[in-house]
């Protein structure tokens, strides 16, 4: 898979340049993909536009589109072991995580949105005068989709599935670090019967291929998941080109709030997975643990003990609990934040360094890290680290917890642990975040919307709300007395 999917053809970059794809756990080269630039994006957009205007997918029978989307889901399930191995090798996550949190829910997204193909319908609107007024929900057109490297299969499917359900044509640009699963998804779409040009996959770097997609005059919509910095560049590109629509799912610094009356066993299990699953490379990671003073010491003691025993290493070893960070750049970023925490006088309770035990020396491994005595203004409590680094903060009451929880630029997700149902609802209303989990963490379902407040972005993935990104509303007026619509 060393070529882009454009139409029904597999093509090298026009420049002939390629990008090496590496296994971050071992340092081995997995392959090479096109280093695409503007000419390659142009070709993909032309293919997408041609497919859209021809109506090959947009005007196909709804039952046929349902069947094709269901077939994509079945093929993802059929190739699950192959896809999970590919995800694990290019991302560094464990195969267990690739199965449970990447590939299986990716298949579920296509099953879910297959059921939405017939459902985006308009309304008949009662208006003044002798008129029939109704609305149509029509596909927005050619959609550029840019996805990150932390869940390469899942996040691609979160975007491709609803766009297909709405009848759009797509140019998908995966991260240059994890492009292989996206290219495999392109093969699966063709095998399932998606017409040529409806799903195009173009690999490359953000400042070249991503920028070209954002600025392209024939792209109607951009859907992006990634960093705030890149989001600003895409918003600028959209504004300076054709004012294309943009939706953004960005970072988080999410508060996981535990009150004294919580079920501590459940809360500790959840807090552990909330920060250490997927090596902490999760936009919804529970990276700020807010503990009531009455349970702080016991909670921290048990959590630190468990973190210190965590097995870090080979992602393909079933006994491994945490794999490799994605790259040297990300490793250096994480270690830089750890140094910042130490310099700002937070207390390092465990971890805090690169793991070079045995064969781990070949990859980008970090020991699970926990800081206590963290103050809200510290860098490690304000900025997204995107790694297995937990900041623990104390709070005294509901209002102080709210003040800390809302005290960052982000507002993606949050959690509250309490047996007091009144308190749970009170907190949920006041936390500024797109998701609030009560007595659980990282609750995801294809049917439930996901997205953020503040600088965590706008627009929603998943659920019926995602369809709003890929449709536009047309109002149709019919004069019933033979006249014309008055203004």
N, C-alpha and C positions, 0 to 999 in steps of 0.2 A: 504494500500500500504506500507507494512512493509518489502518487499522483493525486491531483485534485479531481473531484467529481464535478463535471460541468456538463449539463444536459445528461446524455447517457454515455459520455465519453470520459475516460480517465486520462488526464493531461498533465504534463509537467509544467512547472512555472515557465512563463515566456522567457524569463531571464536565464533559465536553466539552473538557477541557484537552489540549494536545498538546505534544510535544517536537520541536524542530527537529533534523534530522540533517544534519550538515555534512561536507563533504569537507576533511579536515585538511591536504591538500596545496595546496589552492587557496582555501579559505575560502568556497567556494560552498555554498549550501543545496541539499541533495539531495531534501529532502522533510520531512514531519512525521509522527510516529506518536503513538498515544495515550499520554497521561501517566496510566497506570492506577493505581488505588488499591484499597482493600479490596473495594469493590463489584464491581469488574471481576474480581479474583481469585476472589471468591465465585462469580461466574457461571461462570468457567472451571472451577473445581473441581466445581461441580454438574454441568456437562456431562461432565467426565471421570468422575465417580462414576456417572452414569447410564449412560454407555457401558460402564463396567466391570461394573456389576451386570447389565446386559442380556446380557452375554456376546457382544456383536456382534463383538468382536475376540478376547477371551479364549477363547471357546469355538469359534471358527471352526476349520475343518479346518486341520491343520498345513500341508498342501500349499498351501492357499490363502494362508496367511500368508507362506509362503516366496515364492510368486509375487508377492505385493504388495510385499514388501521388495526383491525383485530388481528389480521395476519402478521403485521409488524410485531405486535405484542407476542404472538405465538412464536415467531422466529427468534425474538430476543430470548424468550424462555428456552427454546430449542438449543440455542447457542450459549446458554448461560455460563457453562463452565469455561468455554473458550473466552468469552467476554470478560469474565471475572479475572482470569489469568492475565489478560491483556491490561485491564484496569490496574491490577495489583503491580504489574511490572512497570508500567509507565508512570504510575502515581506514587508507589511506595506504601500504599495502605495494605492491610492484611487481606487475604482472600476472604476471610469471614466477613469483613466489612464490605468488600466488593459485592459479595452475594446479597447480604441483608440490607445494605444502605445505598447501593448504587444500581446494580443491574435489575434486581427483582422489582423495586419500586419504579424503575424506568419502564418495564413491561406493563406495570399496572397503570401508568400514566396513559399509555396508548389504549388500553382497554377502557379506561374511564372516558377519555375524550372520543372514542368511537361512539359512545352512547350520547354524546353531545352533538353529533353531526346534524341531526334533524331538529335540534331544539333552539338554535338561535333564530327566533321568529319575532316579527314586529307586533304592532298593536293596531287596532282600529280605534281612532281617537274621536270622541264627540266634540265637534267644533260648531261655532255659530254659523248660521246660513245654510243654504241648500247644497252642502258639500259632503262628499265622502273623503275622509282623511285617514290615511294609514301609513305606517312606517315599515321600512325594510332594513334589515341588518345585512349589510353586504361586506364581503372580504375587503380588507384595507388595501391589498395589492401585493407588491413585492416587499418582503420583510427581511431585513438583515438581523441576524442573531449572533451575538458574541458571548461565548461562555468561558468560564475559568477552568482551572485545572484540578480543583479539589474533589469534585464529583463529576468526572468527565462524561460518563454515560447518562447519569440521572439528569443533570442540568440541561444537557442537550435535548433530552426527551421532554422535559418540562416545557421547553419552548417550541420544539418542532410539532408535538402532538396537538396542542390547541390551535396552532397556526394552520395545520392541515385540516382540522375539524371545521375551521371557518372558511376554507377554500383558498387560502393564500398560497403563494409560491415563495420559496425560501432560499436565502444564501446564508449558510451557517459557517462561522469562523470559530473553530475551537482554539484553545490555548496552544501555543507552540510547544509547550511542555508535555501536553497529553493529547495529541491529535489523532492517535491511532484508533481509539474507540469511535470517534466521530466519523472517520472514514469507513470504519466497519458498519456503522449505522447507515451510512449512505448505500453501501452494498445491500444491506437488509431491506431498505426502502425500495430499491429497484427489484429485488427478488420478490417482495410482497406485491408488486404491481403498481407502485407509484409511477405516474407517467414521467418520462424524461424532462428534466428542467424544473420540475416542481420542488425537488430537494437537491440543492447544490452544496458541496462541501469544499471550502477553500482554506488551506492552511497558510499560516504566516504570522508575522509579528504584529503587535498592536499598532505601533507608529506608522506602519506601511499598509498592510492589508486592512487592519481595523480602521485606520483613519480614512482610507479610500472608501470603505463601505459606509462610514458615517457621513462622508461628504458627497456620496454619489447622488446625482440629480434624479436618478430613476428608481431610487429606493424610497418606499413610502413610509417605512416604519423601522425603527431600531429597537430591539429588545436586548438589554445588556445586564449581565451579572458580573460583578467584579469590584474594583476599587473606586473610591470617591474621586481620586485623581483622574483616572481614565474616564469616569462618568462626566466630569467637567469638560474634558476634551471632546467627548462625543456630543454634549449639549452645544458646545461652540460650533462643532462641525455641522450639526443639524441646523443651527440658526444661520450659519453663513452659507448654507447651500439652499435647500428647497423647503426649509421649515418642516422637515419630516417629523412625525411623531416619535417620541422616545419614552420608553419605560425602563426603570432602573431598579435592580435589586443589589444593594451595596453592603457595606460592612456592618459590623455590630460590636458592641461592648456590653454584652447582655447581662443584666442583673438576675441572679438566682437567690431569692430572698427566703431565709429560713427563720420562722418564729419559734419561740420556746415550746409551743404546744404541738409542734410538728411530729410526724412519725420519723424519728431520726434514722432508723435503719433504711427506710425507703429513700429519705432525702440524701443520705450519704451515698447510697448506690447511684442515685441519679446525678448528684454533683460530680461524682467520679467520672461517669461516662460523659457528662455534659462538657467536660474540658479535655478529656484524654481520648475520646473516640476520634478516629480519623486523624490522629496525631495533633489534635487541636486546630487543624486546618479546616475550620467550619465557620461559616458566617454567623451561625446561630449558637456558637459555643458559649457555654455559661462561664465566661472568663472572669466575671466579678461575682464572688460568693459573699453575700451579705448575711452575716450571722448575728442573731440576737445575743446580747452579752451573756445570758443565762446558759446558753448551749455552746458558746464559742469554743471553749477549751476542749470539751469532750469531742465535739464534731471535728475540730482540726486534728486532734490527736489520732482519731480513728482514720481520717482521710489520709493523713501523712503516712501513717503506718502502711496503708494499702498501696499508696503511690510508690513507696520505697521498695515494694516487693514486685512491682509490675515488670513483666518480661518484655523487654524492648529488643527487637532484632528482625530476623529474616521474615518478611511478610508472607512467605509461602509455608512457613512452619506453623502447623495448627496450634501450637502452644504459645505463639507470639501474641501479645496483647496490644502492642503498638509498633507500627512500622517506621519507615524513614520519612523525614521531611522531604519536600518535593525537589529542593535544589540547594546549591551552595549559597545562592543569594538569600533564600528563605532561612536557611540555617544561620547565616550571619545576622540577619534581621532579628531572629529570636534571641540569639546570644547577646545582641546589642541591648535589647529590652531587659534582659536579665541583669546585665551590668548596670543599667539605669536604675533598676529596683534596688540593687545593693547600694549604689551611690546615694540614693534618696533615703536610705536608712530603713527600708522595709526589712523584715526579718526573713531570711531564706531558710525555710524549714526542710526542704528536700530538693534534690536535683540541682539545677542551676548550671549544668555543663553539658558539653557534647559527650555522647556515649560512644567510646571507641573500643568497647569490649570485644575481643575476638574479631570476627568478620565484620562487625559493625564499623570498624575503622575505614572500610571501603565506601560507606554510605554516609548519609546526612542524618544521623540519629541524635536526638536530644533526650536527656533523662527527664522524666516527669517532674515538674517544678511547681512548688507551692510557696507563695509569699504570704506572711501575716504582717500585722501592724501596718497595713497599707492605708494611706490617707487618700481621700477622694481626689485630691488635686495632683497626685503622683502620675507620672507618665504611664506607668503600668496599669493605672486605674482609668486612664482617659483614652488611650490609643489602642487600636486593634493590633494585637500581636500576631494572631493567626498561627499559633503554636501551642504546645502543651504547657502553658504557663498560667497558673491560677493566682489571682489577687483576692485575698480574703480581707473583708472590711467588717467592722463591728457597727451595729446600730442599736438604738435604745427603744424606739417605739415606731408606730406606723408612719408618722410624718417624717421622721429622720430617715427611715428606709426609702420613702418616696423621694425625698430630696436627693439622696445618694443615687437612687436608681435613675432619676431623670437628669442627672448632672453631667451628661456627656453630649456630644454632638449626634450620637446615634440613637436609634429607636427601633431596632429590628424585632427582638423577642425578649421575653422575660418570664420569670416563674415565681410563684408564691407558694410557700409550704406552711399550712396552718390547718387546724381542725375547726377553726371558727369561720363558719360560712359567711357571716356578715362581714368579717374582716377581709375575707377573700374577695368578695364582690367590691368592697370599698377600695381595696388596693387595685383590682383589675380596672376600675373606672379611672384611676388617677395615674397609672403608669402609662407613659407615652411610648408605646411600642405596638407594632403590628400584630403580635401574638402575645397572649398572656396564658401561661400554663399554670393550672392550680393543682398542686400535689402530683406533678409529673414534670417531665422536661423532654424537649425535642419530640413532641407529638406531631406527626406528619401524616397526612392522608391526601391522596390525589383530589379528593372532593373539597378540601378545606383551603381557603386562600392563604397565601404566604407573601409577605412583603413588609416594608418598613415605614416608619415615621421619620421626620427630620432628615438628616443626611444618610440615613439608611435607604433612601430612595423613594420612588413612587411608582404606582402601578402594582399589580398583583400577579404572581404565578399561581397556578393550581386553582381548582374549583371553577365554578361558572364565571367568577370575576375575571379570570384570565382571558376569556373570550372578548372582553371589552377592549383589550389591547389590539386585537386582530380584526375588528369589525368597525364599520362606520354606519351611521344611521341616516337614512334618506326618508324625507317626508314627502308623500305623494298626495296631491289634492285633485279631486274630480268634481267638477261642477255638475250637479244633478239636474239643473234647469236649463242646461245648454249655454249658460253664460260663462263668464270668466271669473277667476279668483280675484276678489277685491283686495286692494292694498290699503 
